[in-house]
Every structure is written in structure tokens, then in C-alpha cells.
Amino acid sequence: MTTKISLIFYIRKSKINANGQVPIYQRITIEGKRYEISTGQFVEEAKWSSEAGRVKGNSEEARSINNRLDMVKSKVFDVERRLFMSNTQINFENFKNEYLGKKERERTLIPIFIEHNRKIKELVGSEYALGTLERYETSLKHTKAFLQWKYNISDIDITKIDHAFITEYEFYLRTERKCANNTAVKYIKNFHKIINICLANGWLIKDPFANYKSKVKEVIREFLTEQEIQEIMNKEFVTERLEQIRDIFVFSCFTGLAYIDVKQLTNNNIVLGIDGDKWINKNRQKTDTNSKIPLLPTAQYILDKYAEHPVCLNEGNLLPVPSNQKMNAYLKEIADVCGIKKDLTFHMARHTFATTVTLSNGVPIETVSKMLGHTNLKTTQHYAKILDKKISEDMQVLKSKFSNNLQTSSKSVNY
């Protein structure tokens, strides 16, 4: 315990009563903050010792008042001991509330969760994507349902949330909500953020997640092969709508940009790179990390194609991108028309860029990571898969090297 509590007694000469006595006050100092309150005792000024902080002499009056002051002093340090034993931080506010018998306002989970989501909503479009808000709203809905299912209550005091609560919540998500492993882990992660807010504000002392462990299982991410990309690019569509969706999707396959970043692209994001060619320079909406991507010919062709499109001219964007929901719905049509059996989504374009367009063509994974705007190479490894074809090509180089070395060694042997 490092916080020091000091206590002194003093008289208030300015508050003399009708009997010519002055009140005795106590001054408690914690972290440089003072709390002053009357002891309820009065004494003649001449009988008070400022140095000792007590009444002079050994009269019955002196003994009675000094005993009362000792009781006050004992109460102060009893409060300090209770705070210490309950593992409560000893600070000015906690001490004052305990000393006066005031209980700290009970804080419950749901209002804290709602307030968190309100702040996320306010920041949608600047710091958060709409999808982030939707995930937290769903997480809140599941939390409320769990409280009803397990405890038959609509809210809970945050101090009652412990390790058992979390494991039961996870069990509920997996069984009652039928969530897959990674989905359940993500909801628990969202809930963990709310608990972290409580810890950061000092509303919780012990972290209920301290001994909790969960593991995200790696999901095999689908991507398009070179042949499938060509099939989509070469397909002639009967409707302009599908052709436009195809072009935007292919643009993402050759830039690695996520949906929201493609939608937000403007002329300001096209710059001259270190090589003198055009690059995309944009901060990712999701993480605010910078992506710098040299424009490949296919991507440049698509930008040129839509340069005079009415939507682009009116809104100042480089491509006429519809809503993500419409994009994914139309991509399913495109997959059917092209005979592609994979679940074609816009996000698959990002995986296709990482695996088929770049890594499989000899671009180092560190470079791929930089273009994707990742800060961690591990994240990139989830996007970019090293294919058997790439392993074969790389090993052929190694085989050739060893073969040449072997031939050289054989020639030098004297038979």
C-alpha cells in the first residue's frame, strides 16, 4: 500500500460559540487532497495544544475530549484497513465514500454496453465501418438473451461478472445460438471490450477474463485461380449492370482493396510512385493503415473505362460502386453465369490479389503485406496462400542448382 493517509486535529478560531468555545476539526489528507470535517467537540482556545493536536492537561474534560479524538483517529485508520483488505484502491474518493458510509453507485452491464455502441454509432464513417456497429449491436442482443436464458434477469451488476459467467456465455453461444467456434470467439471478444472499459474506469478491480482462453480456428479462405479470373474477365454479359459489377470486382482482384476502400477511391488517391508510374495511395478505412499499390494495367484499364461515368462525375469517385449487399448479390449471379462453383463474394477479390495475382507470381509476402495495408505478417498469411504450383516452381530452381553442383563435383572426381 503506497498511498499515505495523514490526519491532524485543529481548532477553528473563527467559529467561536456562545460559550466562548471553538470547534475541533479533523483534516484528512490523501494524495494531496484534503477532507475537513468537524469532530463535534468544542474547547476553549487557551486549553488547546496546536503542537499536540489535543486538549491540554489531565482534567475530566480534557480526558473526555481526547478520548473522542482517539476514537475519530481509530475510525480513520479502520477505514484505511477495510479498503486494503477488500483490495480496493486507496484514493481520496474511495476513502471519503467509505468513511461517510456512502456506497458507490451500482453499475450494471447493459447501460455500459449501450453507451459503448452509441459512441461507435457516432463514429461510423470516420473511425468505424457500419459493419462494426452491426456486430456490436448483435453482440449486445446476444448478451441480453443470455442474461434471460441463464439468470432470468434483464441486467447484471458488473461486479458479479466472473470467470463462470464468461464460460457459461460461451456455452450459450455455441449451444443455444448454434454459433461456430470463430463466431462464438468473436462475440466473446466483443464482450471482452466492454469488460476492459469497466477495468479502465476502475469500476472493476479483478479481470474476469484473467484465466479465460479461446482460440480462433484457421478458416480456409477461398480465392479465384488464374483460369477463373480469365473466365470472369472474358465473359460478355447481356446486362450493363453485371458488366459493371464484374469490372469493379476484377479491379479489386488486381489491387487488393477492400469494398469500402474501392468505394471511397477518388483522384486524390492516385499518385506518382517512386518508379514514376501511377500508384494507389490510400489509408484503409478499417484500420487507418496506409496502402500503396502500383496500378497494374488491368486496374488502370478499368479506371479509364469509368472515368466519364455519370455516377463518378457526380460523386467524385473513380468507380460507380453500389452497396456491398448488392455487389455480393450480383456476384452470385456472375458466378452462376461463369460456371464458378465457389461462393463468390467481394472480399474474395482481396484474397485473390494476395494469392493468385501477387504471391503466386513471385511477389514476396512482405511486399504483399505492405500493399494490403497489414501491420502483421501473420494477418497476410491468412490472405495469401502458397500454392503447390509456387512450391514446385521454387523447388525447380533449387533442384537445378543442386544438379549443377553435383555435375561439377562429378567432373572433378578422378576415376
Secondary structure, DSSP 8 states (H G I E B T S, - for coil): ----EEEEEEE-GGG--TTS-EEEEEEEEETTEEEEEEEEEEE-GGGEETTTTEE-SSSHHHHHHHHHHHHHHHHHHHHHHHHHHTT----HHHHHHHHTT------BHHHHHHHHHHHHHHTBTTTB-HHHHHHHHHHHHHHHHHHHHHHS-S--BGGG--HHHHHHHHHHHHHTS---HHHHHHHHHHHHHHHHHHHHTTS-SS-TTTT--------------HHHHHHHHH---SSHHHHHHHHHHHHHHTT---HHHHHT--GGGEEE-TTSSEEEEEE-TTT--EEEEE--HHHHHHHHHTTT-HHHHHH--SS----HHHHHHHHHHHHHHHT--S---THHHHHHIIIIIIGGGT--HHHHHHHHT-S-HHHHHHH----HHHHHHHHHHHHHHHHHHHHHHHHTS--
